[in-house]
């Protein structure tokens, strides 16, 4: 199964949902680091595209729907 991506502009952020991440296929231990890896990848890509001054933050935990949600916006430090 391939991963899918959905994005949606909201009032003060860009919502990014990474669906169908096959993380559990690699065991529960990968859930400790792969969300942070994806957060960093999205941060790098979006900064390269001009989103300086904004940050990507994970906003959910990996659950039964196999989706990870991130938001690009201004987040408190």
Buried (B, 14 or more C-beta within 10 A) or exposed (E): EEBEEEEEEEEEBBBBBBBEBEBEEEEEEBBEEBBEEBBEEBBEEBBEEEBEEBBBBBBEEBEEEBBBBBBBBEEEE
